[in-house]
Amino acid sequence: MVPVGKSDFVLLYAVIRKLENNTYYRVFAKSLARTTCSAESLPPDHELVREMFHYFIREDELQIHYDGSAVSLDFIESEIYRRAEGKAGPGADLENEMEVERKLVWENEVYIRVQDLKKLYANKCIVFPKSLLTGCDTPQT
């Protein structure tokens, strides 16, 4: 469900997809990862932008919204578990079902406020394209 005031929100996955192949964001994300992770735990280059946003979420610098409400990462994980458990039949692989649900939830149902992207710009000096700051809710490819 898209949060009320649709133009005030953007699908997090759409933001990641739009930025993940841009050198500026990958370099910014890699710099951030180097200051927050050990060299052994650096994410692969194709996951840098996604991990950068997850870092901002974990550090409470970016609030996520699900089903019209601001939620925590723990809430998202419990929702994924609840949905996976409901779909998994007897003898089914719950972990596999959770991965499917995790992908669906993160790609289609987790939003962020456009205003929060503007705050990241102010707090982290990371520049976002104007098209993101006007809001969108579908992935850009």
DSSP file (Angstrom, degrees, kcal/mol; ACC not computed):
  #  RESIDUE AA STRUCTURE BP1 BP2  ACC     N-H-->O    O-->H-N    N-H-->O    O-->H-N    TCO  KAPPA ALPHA  PHI   PSI    X-CA   Y-CA   Z-CA
    1    1 A M              0   0    0      0, 0.0    67,-0.6     0, 0.0    66,-0.4   0.000 360.0 360.0 360.0 128.0    0.0    0.0    0.0
    2    2 A V        -     0   0    0     65,-0.1     4,-0.1     1,-0.1     3,-0.1  -0.580 360.0-109.0 -73.7 132.6    1.4    3.4   -1.0
    3    3 A P        -     0   0    0      0, 0.0     6,-0.2     0, 0.0     5,-0.1  -0.165  42.4 -85.5 -59.3 156.4    1.5    5.8    1.9
    4    4 A V  S    S+     0   0    0      1,-0.2     4,-0.1    64,-0.2    64,-0.0  -0.318 117.5  37.6 -58.5 145.2   -1.0    8.7    2.0
    5    5 A G  S >  S-     0   0    0     -3,-0.1     3,-3.6     2,-0.1     4,-0.4   0.960  78.1-165.9  72.4  52.6    0.4   11.7    0.1
    6    6 A K  G >  S+     0   0    0      1,-0.3     3,-1.7     2,-0.2   130,-0.2   0.771  82.2  58.3 -45.6 -39.1    1.9    9.5   -2.6
    7    7 A S  G 3  S+     0   0    0      1,-0.3    -1,-0.3   128,-0.1    -2,-0.1   0.674  99.0  61.2 -70.0 -13.3    4.0   12.3   -4.0
    8    8 A D  G <  S+     0   0    0     -3,-3.6   106,-2.7    -5,-0.1   107,-0.5   0.533 104.4  57.8 -85.1  -7.2    5.7   12.7   -0.6
    9    9 A F  E <   -A  113   0A   0     -3,-1.7   127,-0.4    -4,-0.4     2,-0.4  -0.867  60.9-164.1-126.0 155.7    7.0    9.1   -0.7
   10   10 A V  E     -A  112   0A   0    102,-2.6   102,-2.5    -2,-0.3     2,-0.3  -0.998  33.7-107.0-137.8 140.5    9.2    7.1   -3.0
   11   11 A L  E >>  -A  111   0A   0    125,-0.9     4,-1.7    -2,-0.4     3,-0.6  -0.518  26.8-140.1 -65.2 123.4    9.6    3.3   -3.2
   12   12 A L  H 3> S+     0   0    0     98,-2.3     4,-2.4    -2,-0.3     5,-0.2   0.884 101.9  55.3 -55.8 -41.3   13.0    2.6   -1.7
   13   13 A Y  H 3> S+     0   0    0     97,-0.5     4,-2.9    93,-0.4    -1,-0.3   0.869 104.1  54.8 -61.0 -36.8   13.8    0.0   -4.4
   14   14 A A  H <> S+     0   0    0     -3,-0.6     4,-2.1     2,-0.2   126,-0.5   0.898 108.6  48.5 -63.5 -40.2   13.1    2.6   -7.1
   15   15 A V  H  X S+     0   0    0     -4,-1.7     4,-1.8     2,-0.2    -2,-0.2   0.945 113.0  47.0 -63.7 -48.2   15.7    4.9   -5.5
   16   16 A I  H  X S+     0   0    0     -4,-2.4     4,-2.6     1,-0.2    -2,-0.2   0.932 112.5  49.3 -60.5 -46.9   18.2    2.1   -5.3
   17   17 A R  H  < S+     0   0    0     -4,-2.9     4,-0.4     1,-0.2    -1,-0.2   0.881 111.2  50.1 -60.4 -38.8   17.6    0.9   -8.9
   18   18 A K  H  < S+     0   0    0     -4,-2.1    -1,-0.2    -5,-0.2    -2,-0.2   0.839 122.4  31.1 -69.1 -32.3   18.0    4.5  -10.2
   19   19 A L  H >< S+     0   0    0     -4,-1.8     3,-1.9    -3,-0.2     6,-0.3   0.665  93.1  88.4-101.1 -19.1   21.3    5.1   -8.4
   20   20 A E  T 3< S+     0   0    0     -4,-2.6    29,-0.2     1,-0.3    -1,-0.1   0.725  93.4  42.2 -63.5 -25.0   23.0    1.7   -8.2
   21   21 A N  T 3  S+     0   0    0     -4,-0.4     2,-0.5    -3,-0.1    -1,-0.3   0.338  89.4 105.7-102.1   8.0   24.8    1.9  -11.5
   22   22 A N    <>  -     0   0    0     -3,-1.9     4,-2.1     1,-0.1     3,-0.3  -0.773  66.2-143.4 -90.9 127.1   25.9    5.5  -11.1
   23   23 A T  H  > S+     0   0    0     -2,-0.5     4,-2.8     1,-0.2     5,-0.3   0.871  96.8  58.7 -58.1 -41.5   29.6    5.9  -10.3
   24   24 A Y  H  > S+     0   0    0      1,-0.2     4,-2.3     2,-0.2    -1,-0.2   0.926 110.5  41.6 -55.9 -47.5   29.0    8.9   -7.9
   25   25 A Y  H  > S+     0   0    0     -3,-0.3     4,-2.7    -6,-0.3    -1,-0.2   0.853 113.8  52.1 -72.9 -34.8   26.7    6.9   -5.7
   26   26 A R  H  X S+     0   0    0     -4,-2.1     4,-2.6    -7,-0.2    -1,-0.2   0.913 112.0  46.2 -66.2 -41.7   28.8    3.8   -5.8
   27   27 A V  H  X S+     0   0    0     -4,-2.8     4,-2.5     2,-0.2    -2,-0.2   0.926 114.1  48.1 -66.3 -44.1   31.9    5.8   -4.8
   28   28 A F  H  X S+     0   0    0     -4,-2.3     4,-2.3    -5,-0.3    -2,-0.2   0.934 114.2  47.0 -59.3 -46.3   30.0    7.5   -2.0
   29   29 A A  H  X S+     0   0    0     -4,-2.7     4,-2.7     1,-0.2    -2,-0.2   0.883 111.6  50.3 -64.4 -39.6   28.6    4.2   -0.8
   30   30 A K  H  X S+     0   0    0     -4,-2.6     4,-2.4     2,-0.2    -1,-0.2   0.904 110.1  50.4 -67.1 -40.1   32.1    2.5   -0.9
   31   31 A S  H  X S+     0   0    0     -4,-2.5     4,-1.3     2,-0.2    -2,-0.2   0.923 112.6  46.9 -62.1 -43.8   33.6    5.4    1.1
   32   32 A L  H  X S+     0   0    0     -4,-2.3     4,-1.1     1,-0.2     3,-0.4   0.918 111.9  50.7 -62.8 -44.0   30.8    5.1    3.6
   33   33 A A  H  X S+     0   0    0     -4,-2.7     4,-2.5     1,-0.2     3,-0.4   0.883 106.3  55.1 -63.2 -38.5   31.3    1.3    3.8
   34   34 A R  H  < S+     0   0    0     -4,-2.4    -1,-0.2     1,-0.2    -2,-0.2   0.817 110.3  45.9 -65.5 -29.2   35.1    1.6    4.3
   35   35 A T  H  < S+     0   0    0     -4,-1.3    -1,-0.2    -3,-0.4    -2,-0.2   0.672 123.2  34.1 -86.2 -16.3   34.5    3.8    7.3
   36   36 A T  H  < S+     0   0    0     -4,-1.1     2,-0.3    -3,-0.4    -2,-0.2   0.570 115.5  49.2-114.2 -12.4   31.8    1.6    8.8
   37   37 A C  S  < S-     0   0    0     -4,-2.5     2,-0.2    -5,-0.2     5,-0.1  -0.851  80.8-107.4-126.0 160.0   32.9   -2.0    7.9
   38   38 A S    >   -     0   0    0     -2,-0.3     3,-1.1     1,-0.1     4,-0.3  -0.495  39.7-108.3 -77.6 159.3   36.1   -4.0    8.0
   39   39 A A  G >  S+     0   0    0      1,-0.3     3,-0.8     2,-0.2    -1,-0.1   0.827 119.5  56.0 -58.3 -32.4   37.8   -4.7    4.7
   40   40 A E  G 3  S+     0   0    0      1,-0.2    -1,-0.3     0, 0.0    -3,-0.0   0.764 107.8  47.6 -72.4 -24.5   36.7   -8.3    4.8
   41   41 A S  G <  S+     0   0    0     -3,-1.1    -1,-0.2    -8,-0.1    -2,-0.2   0.284  76.2 130.8-104.0  12.4   33.0   -7.4    5.2
   42   42 A L    <   -     0   0    0     -3,-0.8     3,-0.1    -4,-0.3   -12,-0.0  -0.429  60.9-118.5 -63.1 135.1   32.8   -4.8    2.4
   43   43 A P        -     0   0    0      0, 0.0     5,-0.1     0, 0.0    -1,-0.1  -0.348  35.6 -91.0 -70.6 157.1   29.8   -5.6    0.2
   44   44 A P    >   -     0   0    0      0, 0.0     3,-2.2     0, 0.0     4,-0.5  -0.292  42.5-104.6 -62.6 155.9   30.4   -6.4   -3.5
   45   45 A D  G >  S+     0   0    0      1,-0.3     3,-1.2     2,-0.2     4,-0.4   0.836 119.4  58.1 -53.3 -38.6   30.2   -3.4   -5.8
   46   46 A H  G 3  S+     0   0    0      1,-0.2    -1,-0.3     2,-0.1     4,-0.2   0.615 110.7  44.0 -72.1  -9.3   26.8   -4.2   -7.2
   47   47 A E  G <> S+     0   0    0     -3,-2.2     4,-2.6     2,-0.1    -1,-0.2   0.371  84.4  99.0-110.5   2.4   25.3   -4.1   -3.7
   48   48 A L  H <> S+     0   0    0     -3,-1.2     4,-2.2    -4,-0.5    -2,-0.1   0.907  83.6  45.0 -60.4 -47.2   27.0   -0.9   -2.4
   49   49 A V  H  > S+     0   0    0     -4,-0.4     4,-2.0     2,-0.2    -1,-0.2   0.915 114.0  49.8 -67.2 -41.9   24.1    1.5   -2.9
   50   50 A R  H  > S+     0   0    0      1,-0.2     4,-2.2     2,-0.2    -1,-0.2   0.933 112.5  47.7 -60.2 -45.5   21.6   -0.9   -1.4
   51   51 A E  H  X S+     0   0    0     -4,-2.6     4,-2.3     1,-0.2    -1,-0.2   0.841 106.5  58.1 -65.6 -33.0   23.9   -1.4    1.6
   52   52 A M  H  X S+     0   0    0     -4,-2.2     4,-2.2    -5,-0.2    -1,-0.2   0.935 108.7  45.1 -61.9 -45.2   24.4    2.3    1.9
   53   53 A F  H  X S+     0   0    0     -4,-2.0     4,-2.1     1,-0.2    -2,-0.2   0.890 111.6  52.2 -66.6 -38.2   20.6    2.8    2.3
   54   54 A H  H  X S+     0   0    0     -4,-2.2     4,-2.9     2,-0.2    -1,-0.2   0.863 107.7  53.1 -65.6 -34.1   20.4   -0.1    4.7
   55   55 A Y  H  X S+     0   0    0     -4,-2.3     4,-2.4     2,-0.2    -2,-0.2   0.945 108.2  49.5 -62.5 -47.8   23.1    1.6    6.7
   56   56 A F  H  <>S+     0   0    0     -4,-2.2     5,-3.0     1,-0.2     6,-1.2   0.874 113.1  47.8 -59.3 -37.2   21.2    4.8    6.9
   57   57 A I  H ><5S+     0   0    0     -4,-2.1     3,-1.7     4,-0.2    -2,-0.2   0.944 111.4  48.9 -68.8 -48.3   18.1    2.9    8.0
   58   58 A R  H 3<5S+     0   0    0     -4,-2.9    -2,-0.2     1,-0.3    -1,-0.2   0.855 112.0  49.7 -58.8 -35.9   20.0    0.9   10.7
   59   59 A E  T 3<5S-     0   0    0     -4,-2.4    -1,-0.3    -5,-0.2    -2,-0.2   0.287 115.0-116.3 -88.7  10.5   21.5    4.2   12.0
   60   60 A D  T < 5S+     0   0    0     -3,-1.7    -3,-0.2     2,-0.2     3,-0.1   0.796  84.8 118.5  58.0  32.1   18.1    5.9   12.1
   61   61 A E  S   <S+     0   0    0     -5,-3.0     2,-0.3     1,-0.3    -4,-0.2   0.492  77.3  37.1 -98.1  -7.6   19.1    8.4    9.6
   62   62 A L  S    S-     0   0    0     -6,-1.2     2,-0.4    -5,-0.2    -1,-0.3  -0.955  76.9-146.2-146.7 122.8   16.4    7.2    7.2
   63   63 A Q        -     0   0    0     -2,-0.3    50,-0.5    -3,-0.1     2,-0.3  -0.742  13.1-147.4 -92.2 134.0   12.9    6.1    8.2
   64   64 A I  E     -CB  71 112A   0      7,-0.7     7,-2.4    -2,-0.4     2,-0.4  -0.731   6.6-151.6 -99.8 153.4   11.2    3.4    6.3
   65   65 A H  E     +CB  70 111A   0     46,-2.7    46,-2.9    -2,-0.3     2,-0.4  -0.977  13.5 178.7-127.3 136.4    7.4    3.1    5.8
   66   66 A Y  E >  S-CB  69 110A   0      3,-2.9     3,-1.8    -2,-0.4    44,-0.1  -0.999  70.4  -5.7-139.0 131.3    5.4    0.0    5.2
   67   67 A D  T 3  S-     0   0    0     42,-0.6   -65,-0.1    -2,-0.4    -1,-0.1   0.852 131.8 -51.6  53.7  38.3    1.6   -0.3    4.8
   68   68 A G  T 3  S+     0   0    0    -67,-0.6     2,-0.3     1,-0.2    -1,-0.3   0.479 119.9  94.4  83.9   2.9    1.2    3.4    5.4
   69   69 A S  E <  S-C   66   0A   0     -3,-1.8    -3,-2.9   -66,-0.1     2,-0.3  -0.941  79.0-109.0-130.3 150.0    3.2    3.5    8.7
   70   70 A A  E     +C   65   0A   0     -2,-0.3     2,-0.3    -5,-0.2    -5,-0.3  -0.605  50.4 176.1 -70.5 132.6    6.7    4.3    9.8
   71   71 A V  E     -C   64   0A   0     -7,-2.4    -7,-0.7    -2,-0.3     2,-0.2  -0.858  26.5-116.4-137.4 168.5    8.3    1.0   10.9
   72   72 A S     >  -     0   0    0     -2,-0.3     4,-1.9    -9,-0.1     5,-0.1  -0.554  32.6-108.7 -99.7 168.2   11.6   -0.5   12.1
   73   73 A L  H  > S+     0   0    0      1,-0.2     4,-2.5     2,-0.2     5,-0.2   0.880 121.0  56.6 -61.9 -38.0   13.8   -3.1   10.4
   74   74 A D  H  > S+     0   0    0      1,-0.2     4,-2.4     2,-0.2    -1,-0.2   0.899 105.0  51.4 -61.2 -40.2   12.6   -5.6   13.1
   75   75 A F  H  > S+     0   0    0      2,-0.2     4,-2.4     1,-0.2    -1,-0.2   0.929 109.0  50.3 -62.3 -44.7    9.0   -5.0   12.1
   76   76 A I  H  X S+     0   0    0     -4,-1.9     4,-2.5     1,-0.2    -2,-0.2   0.927 111.2  48.9 -59.4 -45.3    9.8   -5.7    8.5
   77   77 A E  H  X S+     0   0    0     -4,-2.5     4,-2.4     1,-0.2    -1,-0.2   0.889 111.0  49.5 -63.5 -38.7   11.6   -8.9    9.4
   78   78 A S  H  X S+     0   0    0     -4,-2.4     4,-2.6     2,-0.2    -1,-0.2   0.874 111.0  50.2 -68.5 -35.0    8.7  -10.0   11.6
   79   79 A E  H  X S+     0   0    0     -4,-2.4     4,-2.6     2,-0.2     5,-0.2   0.899 110.1  50.2 -67.0 -40.9    6.3   -9.3    8.7
   80   80 A I  H  X S+     0   0    0     -4,-2.5     4,-2.7     2,-0.2     5,-0.2   0.933 112.6  47.1 -61.3 -46.1    8.4  -11.3    6.3
   81   81 A Y  H  X S+     0   0    0     -4,-2.4     4,-2.9     2,-0.2     5,-0.2   0.926 111.8  50.6 -61.6 -45.6    8.5  -14.2    8.8
   82   82 A R  H  X S+     0   0    0     -4,-2.6     4,-1.8     1,-0.2    -2,-0.2   0.919 114.1  43.9 -59.8 -45.3    4.7  -14.0    9.3
   83   83 A R  H  X S+     0   0    0     -4,-2.6     4,-1.4     2,-0.2    -1,-0.2   0.904 114.9  48.6 -68.2 -41.2    4.0  -14.0    5.6
   84   84 A A  H  X S+     0   0    0     -4,-2.7     4,-2.3    -5,-0.2     3,-0.3   0.916 110.8  50.6 -65.1 -43.0    6.5  -16.8    4.8
   85   85 A E  H  < S+     0   0    0     -4,-2.9    -1,-0.2     1,-0.2    -2,-0.2   0.877 109.3  51.9 -62.9 -37.6    5.1  -18.9    7.7
   86   86 A G  H  < S+     0   0    0     -4,-1.8    -1,-0.2    -5,-0.2    -2,-0.2   0.798 115.7  40.6 -68.9 -28.8    1.6  -18.4    6.3
   87   87 A K  H  < S+     0   0    0     -4,-1.4     2,-0.4    -3,-0.3    -2,-0.2   0.738  94.1  92.7 -91.1 -25.8    2.6  -19.5    2.8
   88   88 A A     <  -     0   0    0     -4,-2.3     3,-0.1    -5,-0.2     6,-0.1  -0.546  63.5-155.8 -75.3 126.1    4.9  -22.4    3.7
   89   89 A G    >   -     0   0    0     -2,-0.4     3,-2.3     1,-0.2    -2,-0.1  -0.302  41.9 -56.1 -88.3 179.5    3.1  -25.7    3.8
   90   90 A P  T 3  S+     0   0    0      0, 0.0    -1,-0.2     0, 0.0     3,-0.1  -0.333 128.7  11.7 -56.6 132.3    4.1  -28.8    5.7
   91   91 A G  T 3  S+     0   0    0      1,-0.3     2,-0.1    -3,-0.1    -2,-0.0   0.465  96.6 139.0  79.1   0.8    7.6  -29.8    4.8
   92   92 A A    <   -     0   0    0     -3,-2.3     2,-1.0     1,-0.1    -1,-0.3  -0.394  64.3-106.6 -76.9 156.6    8.3  -26.6    3.0
   93   93 A D     >  -     0   0    0      1,-0.2     4,-2.2    -3,-0.1     5,-0.2  -0.734  31.3-169.6 -84.8 100.6   11.6  -24.8    3.3
   94   94 A L  H  > S+     0   0    0     -2,-1.0     4,-2.5     1,-0.2    -1,-0.2   0.870  84.4  55.2 -61.7 -38.9   10.7  -21.8    5.5
   95   95 A E  H  > S+     0   0    0      2,-0.2     4,-1.9     1,-0.2    -1,-0.2   0.911 109.1  47.4 -62.0 -42.0   14.1  -20.1    4.9
   96   96 A N  H  > S+     0   0    0      2,-0.2     4,-1.9     1,-0.2    -2,-0.2   0.919 112.1  49.7 -64.5 -43.8   13.5  -20.2    1.1
   97   97 A E  H  X S+     0   0    0     -4,-2.2     4,-2.5     1,-0.2    -2,-0.2   0.871 108.6  53.8 -63.2 -36.9   10.0  -18.9    1.6
   98   98 A M  H  X S+     0   0    0     -4,-2.5     4,-2.9     2,-0.2    -1,-0.2   0.888 106.2  52.1 -65.6 -38.5   11.4  -16.1    3.7
   99   99 A E  H  X S+     0   0    0     -4,-1.9     4,-2.1     2,-0.2    -2,-0.2   0.905 110.3  48.6 -64.1 -40.4   13.9  -15.1    1.0
  100  100 A V  H  X S+     0   0    0     -4,-1.9     4,-2.2     2,-0.2    -2,-0.2   0.943 114.8  44.6 -63.0 -47.9   11.1  -14.9   -1.5
  101  101 A E  H  X S+     0   0    0     -4,-2.5     4,-2.9     2,-0.2     5,-0.2   0.883 110.2  55.4 -64.6 -39.0    9.0  -12.8    0.8
  102  102 A R  H  X S+     0   0    0     -4,-2.9     4,-2.6     1,-0.2     5,-0.3   0.928 109.3  47.2 -59.5 -45.7   12.0  -10.6    1.7
  103  103 A K  H  X S+     0   0    0     -4,-2.1     4,-2.1     1,-0.2    -1,-0.2   0.930 113.6  48.0 -62.2 -46.0   12.5   -9.8   -1.9
  104  104 A L  H  X S+     0   0    0     -4,-2.2     4,-1.7     2,-0.2     5,-0.3   0.925 114.4  45.3 -61.7 -46.0    8.9   -9.0   -2.5
  105  105 A V  H  X>S+     0   0    0     -4,-2.9     4,-2.6     1,-0.2     5,-0.8   0.956 116.1  44.2 -64.6 -50.9    8.5   -6.8    0.5
  106  106 A W  H  <5S+     0   0    0     -4,-2.6   -93,-0.4    -5,-0.2     4,-0.2   0.830 119.0  42.9 -67.1 -31.1   11.7   -4.8   -0.1
  107  107 A E  H  <5S+     0   0    0     -4,-2.1    -1,-0.2    -5,-0.3    -2,-0.2   0.733 130.5  19.3 -86.2 -21.5   11.1   -4.4   -3.8
  108  108 A N  H  <5S+     0   0    0     -4,-1.7    -3,-0.2    -5,-0.2    -2,-0.2   0.573 126.4  34.0-125.8 -11.9    7.4   -3.5   -3.7
  109  109 A E  T  <5S+     0   0    0     -4,-2.6     2,-0.6    -5,-0.3   -42,-0.6   0.490  84.3  92.4-132.4  -3.3    6.3   -2.3   -0.3
  110  110 A V  E   < + B   0  66A   0     -5,-0.8   -98,-2.3    -4,-0.2   -97,-0.5  -0.867  51.1 179.5-103.2 121.3    9.0   -0.3    1.5
  111  111 A Y  E     -AB  11  65A   0    -46,-2.9   -46,-2.7    -2,-0.6     2,-0.3  -0.744  15.7-156.4-115.2 160.8    8.8    3.4    1.0
  112  112 A I  E     -AB  10  64A   0   -102,-2.5  -102,-2.6    -2,-0.3     2,-0.3  -0.957  29.6-105.4-131.0 155.0   10.8    6.4    2.2
  113  113 A R  E >>  -A    9   0A   0    -50,-0.5     4,-1.1    -2,-0.3     3,-0.6  -0.608  18.0-137.1 -79.1 137.9    9.8   10.0    2.5
  114  114 A V  H >> S+     0   0    0   -106,-2.7     4,-1.7    -2,-0.3     3,-0.6   0.881 106.9  60.8 -58.7 -38.2   11.2   12.3   -0.1
  115  115 A Q  H 3> S+     0   0    0   -107,-0.5     4,-1.7     1,-0.2    -1,-0.2   0.840  98.8  56.8 -58.7 -33.4   11.8   14.8    2.7
  116  116 A D  H <> S+     0   0    0     -3,-0.6     4,-1.9     2,-0.2    -1,-0.2   0.831 102.5  54.2 -69.7 -31.1   14.1   12.3    4.3
  117  117 A L  H <X S+     0   0    0     -4,-1.1     4,-2.0    -3,-0.6    -1,-0.2   0.896 107.0  51.9 -65.1 -39.1   16.2   12.1    1.2
  118  118 A K  H  X S+     0   0    0     -4,-1.7     4,-2.0     1,-0.2    -2,-0.2   0.868 107.4  52.3 -64.7 -35.3   16.5   15.9    1.4
  119  119 A K  H  X S+     0   0    0     -4,-1.7     4,-3.1     2,-0.2     5,-0.3   0.882 106.1  53.6 -67.2 -38.0   17.7   15.5    5.0
  120  120 A L  H  X S+     0   0    0     -4,-1.9     4,-3.3     2,-0.2     6,-0.7   0.905 107.4  52.1 -61.6 -39.6   20.3   13.0    3.9
  121  121 A Y  H  X S+     0   0    0     -4,-2.0     4,-1.4     4,-0.2    -2,-0.2   0.943 113.8  42.9 -58.9 -47.0   21.5   15.6    1.5
  122  122 A A  H  < S+     0   0    0     -4,-2.0    -2,-0.2     1,-0.2    -1,-0.2   0.892 123.9  35.5 -67.0 -40.3   21.8   18.2    4.3
  123  123 A N  H  < S+     0   0    0     -4,-3.1    -2,-0.2     1,-0.1    -3,-0.2   0.807 132.5  24.2 -86.9 -31.5   23.4   15.8    6.8
  124  124 A K  H  < S-     0   0    0     -4,-3.3    -3,-0.2    -5,-0.3    -2,-0.2   0.430  94.8-125.0-116.0  -2.2   25.6   13.6    4.6
  125  125 A C     <  +     0   0    0     -4,-1.4     2,-0.6    -5,-0.5    -4,-0.2   0.837  58.3 148.6  58.5  34.5   26.2   16.0    1.6
  126  126 A I        -     0   0    0     -6,-0.7     2,-0.4    -9,-0.1    -1,-0.2  -0.898  40.3-141.1-101.1 125.2   24.9   13.3   -0.8
  127  127 A V        -     0   0    0     -2,-0.6    -9,-0.1    -3,-0.1   -10,-0.0  -0.698  14.6-162.5 -90.8 132.2   23.2   14.8   -3.8
  128  128 A F        -     0   0    0     -2,-0.4     5,-0.1   -11,-0.1  -109,-0.0  -0.882  29.5 -98.7-112.8 146.7   20.1   13.2   -5.2
  129  129 A P    >>  -     0   0    0      0, 0.0     3,-1.5     0, 0.0     4,-1.3  -0.297  30.5-121.0 -60.5 145.7   18.6   13.7   -8.7
  130  130 A K  H 3> S+     0   0    0      1,-0.3     4,-0.8     2,-0.2     5,-0.2   0.833 111.1  66.3 -57.1 -33.7   15.7   16.2   -8.7
  131  131 A S  H 34 S+     0   0    0      1,-0.2    -1,-0.3     2,-0.2     3,-0.2   0.816 102.9  46.8 -60.6 -29.9   13.5   13.4  -10.2
  132  132 A L  H X4 S+     0   0    0     -3,-1.5     3,-1.1     1,-0.2    -1,-0.2   0.833 107.1  56.7 -77.3 -33.3   13.8   11.5   -6.9
  133  133 A L  H 3< S+     0   0    0     -4,-1.3    -2,-0.2     1,-0.3    -1,-0.2   0.559 102.7  55.0 -78.8  -7.0   13.1   14.6   -4.8
  134  134 A T  T 3< S-     0   0    0     -4,-0.8    -1,-0.3    -3,-0.2    -2,-0.2   0.464 116.9-112.3 -99.6  -4.3    9.8   15.1   -6.6
  135  135 A G    <   -     0   0    0     -3,-1.1     2,-0.3    -4,-0.2  -125,-0.2   0.356  38.9-176.7  89.1 141.5    8.7   11.6   -5.7
  136  136 A C        -     0   0    0   -127,-0.4  -125,-0.9    -4,-0.2  -121,-0.1  -0.946  16.1-159.1-160.3 161.3    8.0    8.5   -7.7
  137  137 A D        +     0   0    0     -2,-0.3  -127,-0.1  -127,-0.2  -124,-0.1   0.300  66.1  74.7-133.8  11.9    6.8    5.0   -6.9
  138  138 A T  S    S-     0   0    0   -127,-0.1   -30,-0.0  -125,-0.0  -127,-0.0  -0.955  86.0 -98.3-124.6 147.1    7.9    2.8   -9.7
  139  139 A P        -     0   0    0      0, 0.0     2,-0.5     0, 0.0  -125,-0.1  -0.330  31.7-141.8 -61.1 139.9   11.3    1.4  -10.4
  140  140 A Q              0   0    0   -126,-0.5     0, 0.0     1,-0.1     0, 0.0  -0.907 360.0 360.0-101.8 126.9   13.3    3.3  -13.1
  141  141 A T              0   0    0     -2,-0.5    -1,-0.1  -123,-0.0  -127,-0.0   0.403 360.0 360.0-116.8 360.0   15.4    1.1  -15.3
